[in-house]
């Protein structure tokens, strides 16, 4: 045996440890590790999504799956306001809605005189030229909210509709619906009659449209739907 063979052999573990320390000292080492880890995570995410798309059974999370559906735009599929007159009514509008933004002439024509006082007209009136009665129909489908006889406005019907709409029919006779009934658009609900508030109007229909409790001009919606 040669003398140099008696020299102690360096442990392999120490050599390996020194190499790792040198490797850690490299500036590019840790960024490279981060990039490799990120690539691995992205690969796992892509694989998992691909497994879901191909019908692989998902782990039971205890939560129900909810299908996301595109909500329709307001009014997209809603029923539009139609005329409260039956097809054979042969009636025409005799008084309009009192609109604060309207002209002085239109506002003056939309005032009702009662008990020596002028009252803004909160709806639109329909009547026949010959003064005869005519059939009144539901302007939209809905549920009959109220049927009553008012000392001033006569027999009246209120129908509730989706999206905060309520239609009001006053000065009626021969009412054919009851509270709680479901009615379809165009279904007969009564006939035009008389009332004390607009006594000079004779047989007529007073029609109102309310949105979230506020009276709106029905003409705006009826005219838009006729276009």
Phi and psi in degrees as a GROMACS rama.xvg file:
@    title "Ramachandran Plot"
@    xaxis  label "Phi"
@    yaxis  label "Psi"
@TYPE xy
-78.357  153.686  UNK-2
-58.189  -36.8684  UNK-3
-68.0752  -17.5499  UNK-4
-71.7301  -16.4889  UNK-5
-83.3651  -3.97397  UNK-6
-68.398  140.407  UNK-7
-64.6507  138.933  UNK-8
-85.4421  131.821  UNK-9
-68.2294  135.447  UNK-10
-62.7932  140.739  UNK-11
-62.2119  -35.9429  UNK-12
-61.1385  -40.4963  UNK-13
-68.2981  -36.7452  UNK-14
-65.6676  -45.0937  UNK-15
-61.1871  -41.4422  UNK-16
-62.3763  -39.2596  UNK-17
-65.8253  -38.927  UNK-18
-64.1185  -40.5315  UNK-19
-64.886  -38.9086  UNK-20
-63.4116  -41.3398  UNK-21
-64.124  -38.0013  UNK-22
-66.082  -41.5592  UNK-23
-62.911  -28.6322  UNK-24
-74.117  -15.4978  UNK-25
-67.5856  136.819  UNK-26
-66.3902  -30.1043  UNK-27
-85.6358  -7.12688  UNK-28
-63.8925  -56.1334  UNK-29
-67.5773  -41.3654  UNK-30
-57.985  -36.9919  UNK-31
-65.9057  -37.3227  UNK-32
-66.1723  -42.7221  UNK-33
-62.4171  -43.1415  UNK-34
-63.4934  -40.4314  UNK-35
-65.018  -40.6628  UNK-36
-65.844  -41.69  UNK-37
-63.2683  -41.5558  UNK-38
-62.0834  -39.2614  UNK-39
-65.5729  -42.2485  UNK-40
-64.7909  -43.8406  UNK-41
-61.7322  -39.4283  UNK-42
-62.5401  -41.0299  UNK-43
-65.3252  -40.23  UNK-44
-63.6401  -45.837  UNK-45
-61.5448  -40.0096  UNK-46
-64.3808  -41.0945  UNK-47
-66.929  -42.4074  UNK-48
-64.2973  -39.1003  UNK-49
-64.2318  -36.2976  UNK-50
-66.456  -37.8521  UNK-51
-64.7748  -44.7787  UNK-52
-64.7473  -28.4643  UNK-53
-89.0454  6.46999  UNK-54
90.6716  15.325  UNK-55
-67.799  138.635  UNK-56
-62.1846  130.357  UNK-57
-86.2406  150.929  UNK-58
-62.714  145.875  UNK-59
-74.4501  111.062  UNK-60
-96.8049  -10.152  UNK-61
83.3012  2.38349  UNK-62
-111.027  139.15  UNK-63
-76.3358  143.218  UNK-64
-79.1301  137.417  UNK-65
-116.88  124.693  UNK-66
-82.7212  125.855  UNK-67
-81.5868  122.381  UNK-68
-117.047  141.263  UNK-69
-71.1873  121.686  UNK-70
-73.4443  139.461  UNK-71
-69.7876  151.119  UNK-72
-66.0701  149.751  UNK-73
-54.1571  126.67  UNK-74
82.278  -1.24948  UNK-75
-61.9777  -48.0265  UNK-76
-109.8  8.51212  UNK-77
-76.3142  152.192  UNK-78
-72.3356  136.109  UNK-79
-87.0695  152.665  UNK-80
-69.499  127.594  UNK-81
-116.775  168.941  UNK-82
-62.6408  139.544  UNK-83
-81.859  9.85819  UNK-84
-99.0358  136.969  UNK-85
-67.5866  159.489  UNK-86
-59.7677  -27.6259  UNK-87
-101.126  15.7909  UNK-88
-66.5701  -37.7251  UNK-89
55.0414  40.2057  UNK-90
-114.317  161.648  UNK-91
-136.475  163.694  UNK-92
-72.5379  132.817  UNK-93
-114.647  -20.3152  UNK-94
-149.286  140.731  UNK-95
-99.9776  -176.989  UNK-96
-82.1674  138.045  UNK-97
-77.8993  107.967  UNK-98
-109.104  119.628  UNK-99
-60.0818  -28.5469  UNK-100
-87.6354  -0.536431  UNK-101
-79.9863  177.212  UNK-102
-72.3015  163.379  UNK-103
-61.6394  -36.0529  UNK-104
-66.0975  -44.1541  UNK-105
-68.3617  -35.7671  UNK-106
-68.8125  -39.3044  UNK-107
-64.5351  -35.2675  UNK-108
-76.7411  -8.60935  UNK-109
-112.105  32.5497  UNK-110
-112.006  136.73  UNK-111
-106.449  126.877  UNK-112
-92.0084  122.023  UNK-113
-148.369  131.304  UNK-114
52.8571  47.6595  UNK-115
60.4957  24.3132  UNK-116
-134.76  146.748  UNK-117
-99.942  129.92  UNK-118
-118.557  134.539  UNK-119
-62.2141  135.829  UNK-120
-81.8763  119.201  UNK-121
-94.8072  13.5835  UNK-122
-156.272  -156.398  UNK-123
-128.465  146.775  UNK-124
-108.713  146.261  UNK-125
-127.681  143.297  UNK-126
-156.662  159.068  UNK-127
-90.0466  152.285  UNK-128
-66.3915  -31.242  UNK-129
-85.8056  0.193084  UNK-130
78.687  1.99061  UNK-131
-77.948  161.784  UNK-132
-75.7032  169.483  UNK-133
-155.711  165.427  UNK-134
-79.2211  138.76  UNK-135
-112.666  134.388  UNK-136
-121.89  164.596  UNK-137
-70.9498  129.877  UNK-138
-75.0305  -24.7052  UNK-139
-148.256  158.809  UNK-140
-70.9318  146.417  UNK-141
174.818  -164.967  UNK-142
-112.998  133.332  UNK-143
-68.1453  115.813  UNK-144
-87.3702  -35.4342  UNK-145
-155.099  139.03  UNK-146
-133.182  119.032  UNK-147
-155.352  167.376  UNK-148
-113.326  118.516  UNK-149
-102.304  136.28  UNK-150
-58.2366  -29.5672  UNK-151
-97.6262  -50.7356  UNK-152
-91.8168  -1.18185  UNK-153
77.9942  -160.846  UNK-154
-66.6376  134.077  UNK-155
-139.937  153.187  UNK-156
-129.798  136.156  UNK-157
-119.667  132.887  UNK-158
-121.351  130.286  UNK-159
-94.4279  136.227  UNK-160
-126.563  169.211  UNK-161
-63.7935  164.807  UNK-162
61.9943  30.5506  UNK-163
79.6021  14.897  UNK-164
-91.5993  140.665  UNK-165
-137.675  130.909  UNK-166
-108.382  142.55  UNK-167
-123.714  132.492  UNK-168
-124.281  117.321  UNK-169
-122.153  166.735  UNK-170
63.0128  53.7809  UNK-171
-105.757  164.882  UNK-172
-142.561  161.337  UNK-173
50.2753  53.6994  UNK-174
-66.3235  132.512  UNK-175
-111.624  4.13299  UNK-176
-121.904  162.888  UNK-177
-128.574  159.925  UNK-178
-58.2977  134.867  UNK-179
93.8946  -11.6367  UNK-180
-72.903  147.388  UNK-181
-94.751  129.66  UNK-182
-123.268  149.046  UNK-183
-97.9524  155.003  UNK-184
-58.3818  130.213  UNK-185
88.5218  -2.53986  UNK-186
-78.5382  133.239  UNK-187
-60.8999  135.58  UNK-188
-121.927  -21.5998  UNK-189
-175.355  -172.777  UNK-190
-122.704  157.164  UNK-191
-67.4622  144.693  UNK-192
-142.395  -153.916  UNK-193
-120.501  159.706  UNK-194
-147.485  170.924  UNK-195
-84.5477  -25.5367  UNK-196
-69.402  -40.1106  UNK-197
-120.469  58.9467  UNK-198
-60.2592  -37.6499  UNK-199
-70.921  -14.3332  UNK-200
-76.1882  -14.3336  UNK-201
65.5649  -148.43  UNK-202
-67.2893  119.387  UNK-203
-159.798  167.602  UNK-204
-113.446  128.516  UNK-205
-102.064  118.55  UNK-206
-118.429  130.801  UNK-207
-125.605  151.465  UNK-208
-126.127  128.616  UNK-209
-122.826  135.219  UNK-210
-118.448  115.622  UNK-211
53.5367  40.4287  UNK-212
86.9473  -6.26903  UNK-213
-106.021  134.015  UNK-214
-70.8086  131.876  UNK-215
-121.854  162.828  UNK-216
-76.0157  109.3  UNK-217
-60.9175  -28.789  UNK-218
-57.3168  -36.3436  UNK-219
-59.9571  -38.9804  UNK-220
-83.6713  -38.448  UNK-221
-65.709  -41.677  UNK-222
-68.0692  -39.2719  UNK-223
-63.5988  -37.2776  UNK-224
-74.6677  -22.0847  UNK-225
-81.7721  -13.7724  UNK-226
